[in-house]
Each structure stands twice: as C-alpha cells, then as structure tokens.
Amino acid sequence: MIMHGLSGSCFFAIARRKHTRPSLKAIGCLVLLAGLVWISALAGAEPPPPNPASVLGQLSISDFGAKGDGKTDDTVAFQSALSAAAEQGGKVVVAPAGEYRLDGTLTIPAGVTLEGAWRGPHTSQLSRGTTLLAYAGRDHEDGDPLITLRAGATLKGVTLYYPEQKVIDIHPYPWAIQGRGQNYNVIDVTIANAYNGIDCGTYPNEGHHLCNICLCALRRGVLIDQCTDVGRVENIHIHNVYWWRANPPGQPLREQENFLTRQEIEGLERYTTEHLEGYIIGQTDWEFMNQCFVIWSKVGFHFIRSPRNGGMPNVVLTQSGSDIGPLAVKVDALQAHAGVAFENCQFMSGLEVGTNCHGPVKFSNCGFWGQPAAGSQMVLDGHGTVTLTATHFSQWNQAKPCIEARRGSLLIQNCDFMDHGTQIFLGKDLTSAVIMGNRLRHGAKIVNETQGDVQIIGNVQ
C-alpha cells in the first residue's frame, strides 16, 4: 500500500485528536488516505483479457451471439459477423471450436474469410474443432447451397455435417459449398456426408482454389464448369470413411472407430457406386488438378460439354486416381486443341471415350487394374487421339480385349500388359495406330480389323 505520500503533519493531526472532535485537517487526511488506498488497489488489479480476435483485427462469431452448443440456431450470428467483416473492408471472422447449428444458409462476402479451429486436413471428428451442423435444404436439391463464397472469399478450417441425413433413408440436399466469381478459396475443410459437395461451376468463376478437402459425397463430389484461367484443385480425398467415423452430435469421440454399422457401411458403398460422380469437369480454360482421389463412385472423373455455355474441358491431372468403381474415367467432351493429360495416376478401373469427343486423351506413367463394368479396361469411341506411355494394365476381363479402340487414333509405347487374353482390338473405323516397344507378357494378341494406317513394331514378351 502506498503511504509515503502523506505528510507527517497529517498523522500528527490525527494522533493529537484521538480523543477529541476531529479537525477539518484530520478529516482531509483520512479522505486522502482512502483515495490513495483505492488508487493503489486499481494499480495492482489484473486487466480483463482482450478478445484474441480483436487483437488481431479479426471478428469472433462469439461476439455476435453464436452459442456453439449444437442446439441453438447460430445462422443469424454467423451472417451478422460476416456482413460486419465486409463492411469493415474484408476481415477474418473466427469461429472457435464448437458445434454450431445452422438452420439457414450463409454467404461469405467478397474478400471475407470464415475460419475455424482446424489448421490442416482433418477427419470428421465432430466434437473437436469447428463443426457446422447443416439443417437447411432437405429435399430441395436445387435450393441455395449451405455456404456461398463470393470473389476473394475464403472458407477455412471447418467440418460440415448433415445430422438428418441417414444411410437407410438418403434425401437430396443442395450443394454444401458453392463459389461465384474470382479467386475464392476452400482450404482445410472436411465434409462428412454431403449429398452434393463443392460447386465451382453453376456460376461463372475464375481462379478458384480448393486445397486439403476431405469429403464424403453421395451424388456429386466436385463440379468444375464455366471456369476461366486458371482453376487449381489439390489434395482432394473423396471417401466414405468421413461418414463412417463421424461421431453424431452429443456422442463421445472414439479414435479410428466407425459410428456406422457394418450394414450401413455396405449400404453406403452400394449407394455411391450407383450414384456418385466424383469429379465432374465441364468448361475450363486450363485446370490444374493434383492429388485428387475418389473411391466407390459410379464415375470417378467425368469430362463433359458444359450444359450452361457449351464449353469443354482443358485439364492437367497428376498424382490422382479412382479406386473400386465400375468406371474410373469417362470422357464425353474435350477441347480439340488441348484435351486432358493424366500423369502418375492409378485407376481401378476403366476408361471410356465417347463418340462426341474430338480432343486428345493422354496417359503417362499410369496404371489400370481390376475389371470395369464394360470388361475392357479401355473403350475408345472418340475421334481424337489416345496416347498411352509407360502405363501398365492387369486383371482385365479375359473374355474382352484390354483395350478396345473403335475410332480415332491410338498411340501406345513402352506399356506393360501383364495378363493373358487379347491386349488390343483395333476396330474397322479406327483411323490409325502405332503399337511400339511394349511388353506383351504372354505373347502378342492384337486383333486388327481396321483398314487404316497401323504400325506394330518392337514389342517383346
């Protein structure tokens, strides 16, 4: 306590009048003493801790009334924070760890970031990190997406889950996430059980960036369309496991254990194998895709003519693959001058090139195995050129040729055909083919019915 500021006369005055009526001077000294004690107490008090978000120039949804208890509808609190961030020039809105119920939909305005607690790719641990519980849109597939991103907006570090979606009674929902405009970002996001995953195509967009996405989707995984230079999609993992291991709200987490029953897991596998298109790619003026994976889909990668503007794909894919499904890659349309190129990819199994495709299809250092629905691992019916380099094939249906080339042109070099059975069938409408320097392990079994220019040279067993 600070006492030395009192003059000696004050204390003497108080002492002299201990047994008499106090003088005005003594009373004044007492008031001064009390004031000094009060100031001393204030000086030693701990100030209230500042809001971490405000210190960093961010906004917290907690300051806008969000509860994060899994029961209270936090839609208004979220949207109020996002709108305030836009009004303040484009700030980061922080959503601390919690389970936030959303009965409505959200729009992340241009230049605004909504950021949860996760700092990297993560599994569907609903009771950890920032989880958004989606209740809007049931049975309205064409309705508003759960989250819409405008130009330059970012969604980062959250998990999305649909509590009312059940494996035994699947209902359609709108897109979980939809982007519009230039250079929006979806980063470090896990979607546990979306009917439709991420939409980068319903509205024109440019330079979208999807990175570190873990996704279980039932109907459509990722749609890319109406995209101008240059979309980037990297480290996307489409797998049913993110629904298997999602602990429903209110249930404790069990590490690496499934919350779906074996019957539900098998039912989910059947459903996605019959309905899911992993990546649907329409008009793109360049698209770079890296480490994009899907399993248990009806079609892994589907290249189409845009139903919105008639444009077609131009795509480069690396370190990607489609596992356990009837058809890994379906090519219905490509830009004639650019096409699609796969490098260092693996497929289980099957490629189909449709009759309306005029662009080049290229596979380098890739692998195909397993029996697709068509039997043959490749059915080539397009009018462009298919180029296969340093690619291996195994486990195809021995009653069918591994590659059935019906139209267009076929170039095969330095490939390895591991199994018995016919390796290559060249149909009567094929324009040309070069089959050179390959390993045909059980002897050359090439059926040639074309009248086109065919060169077969330098192959070994």
C-alpha positions in Angstrom: 0.0 0.0 0.0 1.3 3.5 -0.9 1.6 5.5 2.3 4.6 7.7 2.0 2.8 10.4 0.1 1.1 11.6 3.3 2.8 14.4 5.1 3.9 14.0 8.8 1.5 16.7 9.9 -1.5 14.7 8.7 -0.5 11.8 11.0 0.3 14.1 13.9 -3.1 15.8 13.5 -4.9 12.5 13.6 -2.9 11.3 16.6 -3.4 14.6 18.6 -7.2 14.4 18.2 -7.6 10.8 19.0 -9.9 11.5 21.9 -11.4 14.8 20.7 -13.6 16.0 17.9 -11.6 15.6 14.7 -10.4 18.8 12.9 -11.0 19.6 9.3 -7.4 18.9 8.6 -7.6 15.4 10.1 -10.7 14.6 8.1 -9.0 15.7 5.0 -6.1 13.5 5.7 -8.4 10.5 6.1 -10.1 11.2 2.8 -6.7 11.5 1.1 -5.6 8.2 2.7 -8.7 6.4 1.5 -8.1 7.8 -2.0 -4.6 6.6 -2.1 -5.6 3.1 -1.0 -8.2 3.0 -3.8 -5.7 4.1 -6.4 -3.2 1.5 -5.1 -5.8 -1.3 -5.5 -6.5 -0.2 -9.1 -2.8 -0.1 -9.9 -2.4 -3.7 -8.8 -5.6 -5.2 -10.4 -5.3 -7.5 -13.4 -7.0 -6.0 -16.5 -9.6 -8.2 -18.3 -8.0 -10.3 -21.1 -8.6 -8.9 -24.5 -10.5 -10.8 -27.2 -7.8 -12.6 -29.2 -9.7 -12.0 -32.4 -10.0 -8.2 -31.8 -6.3 -8.0 -31.0 -5.5 -9.4 -34.5 -8.1 -7.2 -36.2 -10.5 -10.1 -36.6 -14.1 -10.6 -35.6 -15.4 -13.5 -33.5 -18.8 -15.1 -34.0 -19.0 -15.3 -30.2 -19.3 -11.5 -30.1 -22.3 -11.7 -32.3 -24.2 -14.2 -30.2 -23.2 -17.6 -31.5 -23.6 -20.3 -28.9 -21.9 -23.4 -30.5 -23.9 -25.7 -28.3 -25.3 -27.8 -31.2 -28.9 -26.8 -30.3 -29.2 -23.1 -30.8 -29.6 -21.9 -34.4 -26.5 -19.8 -35.0 -27.2 -18.8 -38.6 -28.0 -15.1 -37.8 -24.9 -14.7 -35.6 -22.7 -16.1 -38.3 -24.2 -14.0 -41.1 -24.1 -10.8 -38.9 -20.4 -11.4 -38.3 -19.7 -12.0 -41.9 -21.6 -8.9 -43.0 -19.8 -6.8 -40.4 -16.5 -8.1 -41.7 -17.4 -7.0 -45.2 -18.5 -3.5 -44.0 -15.1 -3.1 -42.3 -13.2 -3.8 -45.5 -12.9 -7.5 -45.5 -11.8 -9.1 -42.2 -11.4 -12.6 -40.9 -14.3 -14.0 -39.0 -13.1 -16.5 -36.4 -15.4 -19.4 -35.3 -13.9 -21.0 -32.2 -14.2 -24.8 -31.5 -17.8 -25.8 -31.0 -20.8 -27.4 -32.7 -22.8 -24.7 -34.5 -26.3 -25.4 -35.7 -27.3 -23.7 -39.0 -31.0 -23.8 -39.8 -30.4 -21.4 -42.7 -27.6 -20.7 -45.3 -24.6 -18.4 -45.2 -22.9 -16.1 -47.7 -19.2 -15.2 -47.2 -19.0 -11.8 -48.9 -16.2 -10.7 -51.2 -12.8 -10.5 -49.5 -14.0 -12.0 -46.2 -12.7 -15.2 -44.5 -14.6 -17.5 -42.3 -12.0 -19.5 -40.3 -12.5 -22.4 -37.9 -10.1 -24.0 -35.5 -8.6 -26.7 -37.8 -5.1 -25.9 -39.2 -4.8 -28.7 -41.8 -6.6 -31.7 -43.3 -8.7 -33.5 -40.7 -11.0 -36.4 -40.3 -14.7 -36.0 -39.3 -14.3 -35.5 -35.5 -17.5 -33.6 -34.9 -16.8 -33.0 -31.2 -13.4 -31.4 -31.9 -12.6 -28.2 -33.8 -15.2 -26.1 -35.5 -18.2 -28.1 -36.7 -21.2 -26.6 -38.7 -24.3 -28.7 -38.4 -26.4 -28.2 -41.6 -30.2 -28.5 -41.3 -31.2 -26.4 -44.3 -32.2 -27.6 -47.8 -33.5 -31.2 -47.2 -35.4 -32.5 -50.3 -34.6 -29.2 -52.2 -31.6 -30.2 -54.3 -31.9 -27.0 -56.4 -32.1 -24.8 -53.4 -29.5 -22.4 -52.0 -26.1 -24.0 -51.0 -25.3 -24.2 -47.3 -22.3 -21.8 -47.9 -21.8 -19.4 -50.8 -18.4 -17.8 -51.4 -18.1 -14.6 -53.4 -15.0 -13.3 -55.2 -11.9 -13.5 -53.0 -13.7 -15.1 -50.1 -12.2 -18.0 -48.1 -13.7 -20.8 -46.1 -11.0 -22.5 -43.9 -10.6 -24.9 -41.0 -14.2 -26.3 -40.5 -16.1 -29.5 -40.7 -19.6 -29.8 -42.2 -22.2 -32.4 -41.2 -25.8 -33.1 -42.0 -27.4 -34.6 -38.9 -30.7 -35.5 -40.6 -29.1 -37.5 -43.4 -29.3 -41.2 -42.8 -27.8 -44.1 -44.8 -31.0 -46.1 -44.7 -33.1 -43.1 -45.9 -31.0 -40.8 -48.1 -32.5 -37.5 -49.1 -31.3 -34.9 -51.7 -29.7 -31.6 -50.5 -28.3 -28.6 -52.3 -24.6 -28.1 -52.7 -22.7 -27.9 -49.4 -20.4 -25.2 -50.8 -20.7 -23.0 -53.9 -18.3 -20.4 -55.3 -19.0 -17.5 -57.6 -16.6 -15.0 -59.1 -12.8 -14.7 -59.0 -10.3 -16.4 -56.7 -12.3 -17.8 -53.9 -10.7 -20.5 -51.6 -11.8 -23.6 -49.8 -9.0 -24.8 -47.6 -8.7 -27.4 -44.8 -12.4 -28.4 -44.9 -13.9 -31.7 -44.2 -17.5 -32.6 -45.3 -18.8 -35.7 -43.6 -21.9 -36.6 -45.5 -23.0 -34.2 -48.2 -25.4 -35.1 -50.9 -23.6 -32.7 -53.2 -20.2 -31.5 -52.3 -18.4 -28.4 -53.8 -19.8 -26.4 -56.8 -17.3 -24.5 -58.9 -19.5 -24.4 -62.0 -23.1 -23.3 -61.6 -22.0 -19.7 -61.8 -19.1 -18.3 -63.9 -15.8 -18.3 -61.9 -12.1 -17.8 -62.3 -9.0 -18.9 -60.5 -10.8 -21.0 -57.8 -8.6 -22.8 -55.3 -9.6 -25.9 -53.5 -7.0 -27.4 -51.2 -6.9 -30.1 -48.5 -10.6 -31.2 -48.7 -11.8 -34.5 -47.1 -15.2 -35.3 -48.5 -17.9 -38.0 -48.4 -20.4 -37.1 -51.1 -23.4 -39.2 -52.3 -24.4 -37.7 -55.7 -21.7 -35.3 -56.9 -18.3 -34.6 -55.3 -16.8 -31.6 -57.1 -18.2 -29.8 -60.1 -16.0 -27.6 -62.2 -17.5 -25.5 -65.1 -17.6 -22.0 -66.6 -14.0 -21.5 -65.3 -11.5 -19.2 -66.9 -7.8 -19.1 -66.2 -6.8 -20.9 -64.1 -8.6 -23.2 -61.6 -6.5 -25.1 -59.1 -7.7 -28.2 -57.2 -5.2 -30.1 -55.0 -5.3 -32.8 -52.3 -9.0 -33.7 -52.5 -9.9 -37.0 -50.9 -13.4 -38.3 -51.7 -14.0 -41.3 -49.4 -17.0 -42.7 -47.5 -14.8 -43.1 -44.4 -15.6 -39.5 -43.4 -19.2 -40.6 -42.7 -18.2 -43.9 -41.1 -16.2 -42.1 -38.4 -18.3 -39.0 -37.8 -19.5 -39.1 -34.2 -23.1 -37.8 -34.2 -23.6 -34.6 -32.1 -23.7 -35.4 -28.4 -21.8 -38.7 -28.7 -18.3 -39.1 -27.4 -15.4 -39.5 -29.9 -13.8 -42.9 -30.4 -10.5 -42.7 -32.2 -10.4 -44.6 -35.5 -13.7 -46.3 -34.8 -16.8 -46.4 -37.0 -20.0 -44.9 -35.9 -21.9 -46.5 -38.8 -22.8 -50.2 -38.6 -21.4 -52.8 -41.0 -24.7 -52.9 -42.7 -24.8 -49.1 -43.1 -21.2 -49.0 -44.4 -22.1 -51.6 -47.1 -25.3 -49.8 -47.9 -23.4 -46.6 -48.3 -20.9 -48.3 -50.6 -23.7 -49.6 -52.8 -25.4 -46.2 -53.0 -22.3 -44.2 -54.0 -21.2 -46.9 -56.5 -24.6 -46.5 -58.2 -24.9 -42.7 -57.9 -21.7 -40.8 -57.2 -19.8 -38.8 -59.8 -16.5 -37.9 -58.1 -15.3 -35.0 -60.3 -17.4 -33.5 -63.0 -15.5 -31.2 -65.3 -17.1 -29.0 -67.9 -15.8 -25.8 -69.5 -12.3 -24.9 -68.2 -9.7 -22.7 -69.8 -7.0 -24.6 -68.1 -7.5 -26.6 -64.9 -4.6 -27.9 -62.8 -5.6 -30.9 -60.6 -3.1 -32.6 -58.2 -3.6 -35.4 -55.7 -7.3 -35.8 -56.4 -8.7 -39.2 -55.3 -12.1 -40.9 -55.2 -13.3 -44.4 -54.2 -16.7 -46.2 -54.6 -18.0 -44.0 -57.3 -20.2 -44.6 -60.3 -17.8 -42.5 -62.3 -14.5 -41.2 -60.9 -13.6 -38.4 -63.3 -16.3 -37.2 -65.8 -15.4 -34.8 -68.6 -18.4 -33.1 -70.2 -19.6 -30.4 -72.5 -20.9 -27.6 -70.3 -24.7 -27.6 -70.2 -24.5 -23.9 -69.4 -22.4 -22.4 -72.1 -21.3 -25.3 -74.4 -17.7 -25.0 -73.4 -15.4 -28.0 -72.9 -12.6 -29.1 -70.6 -8.8 -28.5 -70.8 -7.2 -30.3 -67.8 -3.9 -31.5 -66.5 -4.0 -34.1 -63.7 -1.1 -35.6 -61.7 -0.8 -38.0 -58.7 -4.5 -38.7 -58.8 -6.8 -41.8 -59.0 -10.1 -43.5 -58.9 -10.5 -46.7 -56.9 -13.1 -49.5 -56.7 -15.8 -48.5 -59.1 -17.3 -49.5 -62.4 -15.8 -46.7 -64.4 -12.7 -44.6 -63.4 -12.7 -42.1 -66.2 -15.5 -41.1 -68.7 -14.6 -38.6 -71.4 -17.6 -37.2 -73.3 -16.0 -33.9 -74.5 -12.7 -32.1 -74.6 -11.2 -29.0 -76.2 -9.9 -30.3 -79.5 -6.6 -28.4 -79.2 -5.8 -29.2 -75.6 -7.7 -32.2 -74.2 -6.8 -33.9 -70.9 -3.5 -35.3 -69.7 -3.0 -37.8 -66.8 0.4 -38.3 -65.3 1.5 -40.6 -62.4 -2.1 -41.7 -61.8 -3.8 -45.1 -60.9 -7.2 -46.4 -61.7 -9.4 -49.3 -60.6 -10.6 -49.3 -63.3 -11.8 -48.4 -66.7 -11.7 -45.6 -69.3 -14.4 -44.8 -71.8 -14.1 -42.1 -74.5 -17.4 -41.2 -76.0 -18.3 -40.6 -79.7 -18.6 -36.8 -79.3 -15.0 -36.4 -78.0 -12.6 -34.8 -80.5 -9.8 -33.8 -78.1 -6.6 -35.7 -77.2 -6.5 -38.0 -74.2 -3.1 -38.8 -72.8 -1.9 -41.2 -70.0 1.8 -41.2 -68.9 3.3 -43.4 -66.2 -0.2 -44.6 -65.1 -1.7 -47.9 -64.1 -5.0 -49.7 -64.7 -6.2 -52.8 -62.9 -9.4 -54.6 -62.0 -12.4 -55.3 -64.1 -14.6 -52.3 -65.1 -18.3 -52.8 -65.9 -17.5 -52.8 -69.6 -15.0 -55.7 -69.2 -12.3 -53.9 -71.3 -10.2 -51.5 -69.4 -10.4 -49.0 -72.2 -13.2 -48.5 -74.7 -12.2 -45.8 -77.2 -15.0 -44.4 -79.3 -13.9 -40.8 -79.8 -12.5 -39.0 -82.9 -9.3 -37.7 -81.3 -6.0 -39.4 -80.4 -5.4 -41.5 -77.3 -1.8 -41.7 -76.2 -0.5 -44.3 -73.7 3.1 -44.1 -72.5 4.7 -46.1 -69.7 1.4 -47.4 -68.5 0.6 -50.9 -67.2 -2.6 -53.0 -67.4 -3.6 -56.0 -65.4 -6.6 -58.0 -64.2 -8.9 -57.2 -67.1 -11.8 -59.4 -68.1 -10.0 -62.1 -70.2 -13.1 -62.5 -72.4 -12.6 -59.0 -73.6 -9.7 -57.1 -75.1 -7.8 -54.9 -72.6 -8.1 -52.0 -75.0 -10.9 -51.8 -77.5 -10.1 -49.0 -80.0 -13.1 -48.4 -82.2 -12.5 -44.9 -83.6 -9.9 -42.1 -83.7 -6.2 -42.8 -83.4 -4.2 -44.8 -80.9 -0.6 -44.4 -79.9 0.9 -47.0 -77.4 4.5 -47.0 -76.4 6.5 -48.6 -73.5 3.5 -50.1 -71.8 3.2 -53.3 -69.9 0.3 -55.8 -70.5 0.6 -58.3 -67.6 -2.2 -60.8 -68.1 -3.3 -63.4 -70.6 -6.0 -62.6 -73.1 -6.2 -60.2 -76.0 -4.3 -57.0 -75.3 -5.6 -54.7 -78.1 -8.5 -54.7 -80.5 -8.4 -52.3 -83.5 -11.9 -51.7 -84.9 -12.8 -51.2 -88.5 -13.4 -47.4 -88.1 -10.1 -46.7 -86.4 -8.0 -44.2 -88.4 -4.5 -45.2 -87.3 -2.4 -46.8 -84.6 1.2 -47.2 -83.5 2.0 -50.0 -81.1 5.7 -49.9 -80.4 8.2 -51.0 -77.7 5.7 -52.6 -75.3 5.9 -55.7 -73.2 3.2 -58.2 -74.1 4.0 -60.8 -71.4 2.1 -63.7 -72.7 2.8 -63.1 -76.4 1.2 -60.6 -78.8 -2.6 -60.9 -79.0 -3.6 -58.0 -81.2 -6.7 -58.1 -83.3 -6.6 -55.7 -86.3 -9.8 -55.1 -88.3 -9.0 -51.6 -89.4 -8.0 -50.6 -92.9 -6.3 -47.6 -91.5 -2.5 -47.0 -91.1 -1.2 -49.4 -88.4 2.4 -49.8 -87.3 3.2 -52.7 -84.9 6.9 -52.9 -84.1 9.5 -53.7 -81.5 7.2 -55.4 -78.9 8.5 -58.1 -76.6 7.3 -60.7 -74.2 
